[in-house]
């Protein structure tokens, strides 16, 4: 279980809101001895890699219909989950935009090779803003994706209990600030295996298409993508310090050794065939001379 510090990203929406309010230019934190940093000390990501998300979590979609997270699991596709809210002045939109741009260019089909869902942590949100943001994200993702391909869900029917339970399971720590009426939260997306096991955390607001694709191939156990993706994945490993996939020396060495072996086997095969052909020709010549004699 790993801890990721994300104070700067968590603070961004609060600072933006404070700067926009000319009457109160500075954010007011809860009373007491808390400094801004202390007030945000719980805004973090605690990685729970290898753990399964809870079963039976139910939300509502943009039409108000109940939807279960379980319905996205067991389909043979990895699932990308984002937690945020749609009144967020900056960070949530940037996370979704980054994922949409990566989805547009990485070459794997949403709804075919992988699934995605955005879940609001704000129990007070309604479907109006949800629909607006979903439409914008799908337009940015391109490829004619429908809202069924990338659902946006609320957790308002149960007062946000399901969202809180999911957030706790994936280690997504957020906090509501009553003075600004905003949520402070980290910028991260979660990649689940088709069975609902947490496979990878994608941090920040920009996601290189290669890293996004490799995370999905990894989460699917190689069932998504091409044979070349599997070869590339064997040469790259996720670097927790750099938060991206980096070259894996041992993987390259293995492939290099395999190529040397194949080259050597090919050379020996060619030499063996030449030797066999020479023996056949010698035997043919000897037989021909014998008949002449």
Secondary structure, 3 states (H helix, E strand, C coil): CEEEECHHHHHHHHHHHHHHCCCCCCCCCCCCCCCHHHHCCCCEEEECCCCECCCCCEEECCCCCEEEHHHHCCCCCEEEEEEECCCCCCHHHHHHHHHHHHHHHCCCCECCCEEEEEEECCCCCCHHHHHHHHHHHHHHHCCCCCCCCEEEEECCCCCCHHHHHHHHHHCEECEEECCCCEEECCCEEEEECCCCEEEEEEECCCCCHHHHHHHHHHHCCCCCCCHHHHHHHHHEEEECCCCEEEECHHHHHHHHHHHHHHHHHHHHHHHHHHHHHHHHHHHHHHHHHHHHC
